[in-house]
Amino acid sequence: MINGAHVILYSRDAEADRVFLRDVLGAKNVDAGGGWLIFKLPPAEVAVHPTDGDPQHQLYFMCDDVEATVAELSAKGVEFTAQVSDQGWGRLTSLRLPGGGEVGLYEPLHPVAYDL
């Protein structure tokens, strides 16, 4: 049986993004060897959305209070690339990783599966 999921973020500066996840977001981690960190994620869920274009994948971190989380992370120097907006299904923003990538952050307004 499936017992977990492994998410991979590709980065132009993987070391900076690892430091960010460890030191700024406080993600617990294990060293898989040679300093290659693998991070524990909070509870997760997966959704499948239709598309007329090429399939793609996205990563969103979830929080209970998006304004409080934005304030907390902004105080640590995190750059947000979008204002918080109400999408109906959640209150959404995105943040920039040191390696140049972006990750979504949202406060869900929909039922969440990770509580099952």
C-alpha positions in Angstrom: 0.0 0.0 0.0 1.0 3.6 -0.6 2.3 5.1 2.7 3.4 8.6 1.7 4.3 10.9 -1.1 7.6 12.5 -2.1 7.6 16.0 -3.6 10.5 17.3 -5.6 11.2 21.0 -6.1 13.7 21.7 -8.9 15.8 24.8 -8.1 18.5 27.0 -9.6 20.0 27.2 -6.0 19.0 24.0 -4.2 21.3 24.7 -1.2 19.6 28.1 -0.6 16.2 26.5 -0.9 17.2 23.8 1.6 18.4 26.4 4.1 15.2 28.3 3.6 13.0 25.2 4.3 15.1 24.3 7.3 15.9 27.7 8.9 13.0 30.0 7.8 10.1 27.6 7.5 11.4 25.4 10.3 10.9 22.1 8.4 12.2 19.1 10.2 14.6 17.0 8.0 16.8 14.0 7.7 20.2 13.9 6.0 19.9 11.2 3.2 23.7 11.3 2.9 26.3 13.9 1.9 24.1 16.8 3.2 21.2 15.9 1.0 18.3 17.0 3.2 14.8 15.5 2.8 12.1 17.5 4.6 9.1 16.4 6.5 6.0 18.0 5.2 2.9 18.7 7.3 -0.2 16.6 6.6 -1.0 16.8 2.9 -3.7 16.1 0.3 -3.8 15.8 -3.4 -6.4 17.0 -5.9 -6.8 16.4 -9.6 -8.0 19.3 -11.8 -9.0 19.2 -15.5 -6.9 21.0 -18.1 -7.1 21.7 -21.8 -3.3 22.3 -21.9 -0.3 20.3 -20.9 -0.5 18.6 -17.6 1.3 20.4 -14.8 1.8 20.1 -11.1 1.7 22.7 -8.3 2.7 22.9 -4.7 0.8 24.9 -2.1 1.6 25.2 1.6 -1.6 25.5 3.7 -2.1 27.5 6.9 -4.9 28.4 9.3 -4.5 32.2 9.0 -2.9 33.5 5.9 -2.4 37.1 7.1 -0.7 35.9 10.3 1.5 33.5 8.4 2.4 36.2 5.8 3.3 38.6 8.7 5.4 35.9 10.4 7.3 35.0 7.3 7.7 38.6 6.1 9.4 39.4 9.4 11.9 36.6 8.5 12.6 38.3 5.2 10.4 36.1 3.0 9.3 37.8 -0.3 5.7 37.4 -1.3 5.0 37.7 -5.0 1.2 38.3 -4.8 -1.3 40.0 -2.5 -3.6 37.7 -0.6 -6.7 37.2 -2.7 -10.0 35.4 -1.9 -10.4 32.6 -4.5 -13.6 31.3 -3.0 -12.0 27.9 -2.2 -9.2 29.6 -0.2 -7.3 32.8 0.6 -4.2 32.6 -1.6 -0.8 34.2 -2.0 2.6 33.0 -3.2 6.1 33.3 -1.9 9.5 33.3 -3.6 12.1 30.7 -2.8 15.7 31.8 -2.7 16.4 29.6 -5.8 13.9 31.6 -7.8 10.9 29.3 -7.7 7.5 30.2 -6.3 5.3 28.2 -3.9 1.7 28.9 -3.2 0.4 29.6 0.3 -3.2 29.5 1.2 -5.8 29.3 4.0 -8.3 26.8 2.8 -12.0 27.7 2.9 -13.0 24.2 1.7 -13.2 21.0 3.7 -9.7 19.5 4.0 -8.9 15.9 3.5 -5.8 15.7 5.8 -8.2 15.7 8.8 -9.8 12.4 7.7 
